[in-house]
Protein backbone atom coordinates (compact mmCIF):
# COMPACT_ATOMS: atom_id res chain seq x y z
CA UNK A 1 0.00 0.00 0.00
CA UNK A 2 2.79 2.42 0.93
CA UNK A 3 4.65 1.68 -2.28
CA UNK A 4 1.48 2.29 -4.27
CA UNK A 5 0.94 5.67 -2.63
CA UNK A 6 4.58 6.70 -3.13
CA UNK A 7 4.35 5.64 -6.76
CA UNK A 8 1.11 7.61 -7.11
CA UNK A 9 2.71 10.79 -5.73
CA UNK A 10 5.76 10.32 -7.95
CA UNK A 11 3.56 9.93 -11.04
CA UNK A 12 1.51 12.92 -9.98
CA UNK A 13 4.68 15.01 -9.71
CA UNK A 14 5.83 13.98 -13.18
CA UNK A 15 2.38 14.52 -14.67
CA UNK A 16 2.26 18.05 -13.25
CA UNK A 17 5.73 18.98 -14.55
CA UNK A 18 4.55 20.22 -17.99
CA UNK A 19 2.04 22.52 -16.31
CA UNK A 20 4.71 23.95 -13.99
CA UNK A 21 6.57 25.28 -17.03
CA UNK A 22 3.64 27.50 -17.89
CA UNK A 23 1.70 28.05 -21.03
CA UNK A 24 3.16 28.94 -24.38
CA UNK A 25 1.68 30.08 -27.63
CA UNK A 26 -1.43 32.15 -28.36
CA UNK A 27 -3.30 31.21 -25.17
CA UNK A 28 -0.36 32.32 -23.01
CA UNK A 29 -0.52 35.76 -24.62
CA UNK A 30 -4.16 36.05 -23.64
CA UNK A 31 -3.54 35.14 -20.00
CA UNK A 32 -3.15 37.93 -17.42
CA UNK A 33 0.39 38.34 -16.19
CA UNK A 34 -0.43 39.00 -12.49
CA UNK A 35 2.10 41.83 -12.34
CA UNK A 36 5.03 39.90 -13.73
CA UNK A 37 7.20 41.81 -16.12
CA UNK A 38 8.35 39.71 -19.02
CA UNK A 39 11.05 41.48 -20.97
CA UNK A 40 10.15 42.36 -24.49
CA UNK A 41 7.85 44.58 -26.44
CA UNK A 42 5.24 45.13 -23.73
CA UNK A 43 7.69 46.26 -21.05
CA UNK A 44 9.62 48.26 -23.63
CA UNK A 45 6.48 50.24 -24.44
CA UNK A 46 5.29 50.53 -20.83
CA UNK A 47 8.59 51.91 -19.53
CA UNK A 48 9.80 53.45 -22.81
CA UNK A 49 13.03 51.44 -22.69
CA UNK A 50 15.98 51.86 -24.99
CA UNK A 51 17.23 48.84 -26.94
CA UNK A 52 20.17 48.58 -24.54
CA UNK A 53 17.84 48.57 -21.52
CA UNK A 54 15.67 45.89 -23.12
CA UNK A 55 18.71 43.69 -23.65
CA UNK A 56 19.87 44.20 -20.04
CA UNK A 57 16.38 43.50 -18.69
CA UNK A 58 16.12 40.32 -20.78
CA UNK A 59 19.47 39.10 -19.47
CA UNK A 60 18.43 39.91 -15.91
CA UNK A 61 15.09 38.18 -16.40
CA UNK A 62 16.74 34.95 -17.61
CA UNK A 63 19.12 35.01 -14.65
CA UNK A 64 16.20 35.47 -12.24
CA UNK A 65 14.14 32.70 -13.85
CA UNK A 66 17.03 30.22 -13.57
CA UNK A 67 17.49 30.96 -9.86
CA UNK A 68 13.76 30.87 -9.17
CA UNK A 69 13.31 27.58 -10.99
CA UNK A 70 16.07 25.89 -8.98
CA UNK A 71 14.51 27.08 -5.73
CA UNK A 72 10.98 26.00 -6.74
CA UNK A 73 12.24 22.55 -7.70
CA UNK A 74 14.08 22.30 -4.38
CA UNK A 75 10.92 23.19 -2.47
CA UNK A 76 8.87 20.67 -4.48
CA UNK A 77 11.36 17.89 -3.71
CA UNK A 78 11.32 18.70 0.00
CA UNK A 79 7.51 18.72 0.05
CA UNK A 80 7.50 15.33 -1.63
CA UNK A 81 9.86 14.02 1.06
CA UNK A 82 7.44 15.28 3.71
CA UNK A 83 4.57 13.48 1.97
CA UNK A 84 6.64 10.29 2.01
CA UNK A 85 7.26 10.70 5.74
CA UNK A 86 3.53 11.02 6.33
CA UNK A 87 3.00 7.64 4.64
CA UNK A 88 5.17 5.87 7.20
CA UNK A 89 3.60 3.99 10.10
CA UNK A 90 5.80 5.89 12.52
CA UNK A 91 6.40 9.50 11.47
CA UNK A 92 9.89 10.89 12.00
CA UNK A 93 8.87 14.32 13.31
CA UNK A 94 12.47 15.48 13.74
CA UNK A 95 13.17 14.81 10.07
CA UNK A 96 9.91 16.50 9.11
CA UNK A 97 10.92 19.59 11.08
CA UNK A 98 14.33 19.61 9.39
CA UNK A 99 12.66 19.44 5.97
CA UNK A 100 10.31 22.31 6.89
CA UNK A 101 13.32 24.36 8.00
CA UNK A 102 14.99 23.69 4.65
CA UNK A 103 11.83 24.82 2.84
CA UNK A 104 11.77 28.02 4.90
CA UNK A 105 15.45 28.64 4.13
CA UNK A 106 14.70 28.30 0.40
CA UNK A 107 11.75 30.69 0.72
CA UNK A 108 13.99 33.21 2.45
CA UNK A 109 16.54 32.84 -0.35
CA UNK A 110 13.72 33.40 -2.83
CA UNK A 111 12.73 36.64 -1.06
CA UNK A 112 16.34 37.83 -0.94
CA UNK A 113 16.73 37.05 -4.64
CA UNK A 114 13.62 39.14 -5.43
CA UNK A 115 15.08 42.10 -3.53
CA UNK A 116 18.45 41.71 -5.25
CA UNK A 117 16.64 41.55 -8.60
CA UNK A 118 14.79 44.78 -7.82
CA UNK A 119 18.10 46.49 -7.02
CA UNK A 120 19.49 45.37 -10.37
CA UNK A 121 16.39 46.63 -12.19
CA UNK A 122 16.82 50.00 -10.47
CA UNK A 123 20.37 50.24 -11.87
CA UNK A 124 19.14 49.57 -15.41
CA UNK A 125 16.25 52.04 -15.38
CA UNK A 126 16.34 55.81 -15.02
CA UNK A 127 14.47 57.42 -12.11
CA UNK A 128 11.28 58.07 -14.06
CA UNK A 129 11.16 54.52 -15.42
CA UNK A 130 11.87 52.99 -12.02
CA UNK A 131 9.16 55.11 -10.37
CA UNK A 132 6.70 53.84 -12.97
CA UNK A 133 7.92 50.29 -12.37
CA UNK A 134 7.45 50.67 -8.58
CA UNK A 135 3.95 52.09 -9.02
CA UNK A 136 3.02 49.04 -11.06
CA UNK A 137 4.43 46.71 -8.38
CA UNK A 138 2.51 48.55 -5.66
CA UNK A 139 -0.72 48.35 -7.66
CA UNK A 140 -0.29 44.62 -8.13
CA UNK A 141 0.58 44.12 -4.47
CA UNK A 142 -2.49 46.11 -3.44
CA UNK A 143 -4.69 43.85 -5.56
CA UNK A 144 -3.21 40.87 -3.73
CA UNK A 145 -1.49 37.85 -5.07
CA UNK A 146 -3.38 35.30 -7.14
CA UNK A 147 -3.13 32.87 -4.21
CA UNK A 148 -4.89 35.08 -1.66
CA UNK A 149 -8.40 34.46 -2.92
CA UNK A 150 -8.08 30.66 -2.65
CA UNK A 151 -7.63 30.63 1.11
CA UNK A 152 -10.86 32.50 1.78
CA UNK A 153 -12.97 30.63 -0.75
CA UNK A 154 -13.65 33.95 -2.48
CA UNK A 155 -12.37 35.24 -5.78
CA UNK A 156 -10.92 38.72 -6.12
CA UNK A 157 -14.33 39.97 -7.28
CA UNK A 158 -15.87 38.70 -4.02
CA UNK A 159 -17.77 35.78 -5.54
CA UNK A 160 -17.48 32.25 -4.19
CA UNK A 161 -14.62 30.40 -5.89
CA UNK A 162 -16.17 26.99 -5.30
CA UNK A 163 -13.25 25.98 -3.07
CA UNK A 164 -14.78 25.28 0.28
CA UNK A 165 -13.17 23.87 3.36
CA UNK A 166 -14.70 20.60 4.41
CA UNK A 167 -16.77 20.81 7.55
CA UNK A 168 -15.49 18.08 9.87
CA UNK A 169 -18.94 17.51 11.33
CA UNK A 170 -20.21 16.53 7.88
CA UNK A 171 -17.58 13.85 7.48
Secondary structure, DSSP 8 states (H G I E B T S, - for coil): -HHHHHHHHHHHHHHHHHHHT---SHHHHHS--TT---TTHHHHHHHT--HHHHHHHHHHHHHHHHHHHHHHHHHHHHHHHHHHHHHSSS--HHHHHHHHHHHHHHHHHHHHHHHHHHHHHHHHS-HHHHHHHHHHHHHHHHH--TTHHHHHTB-TTSSB-S-----GGG-
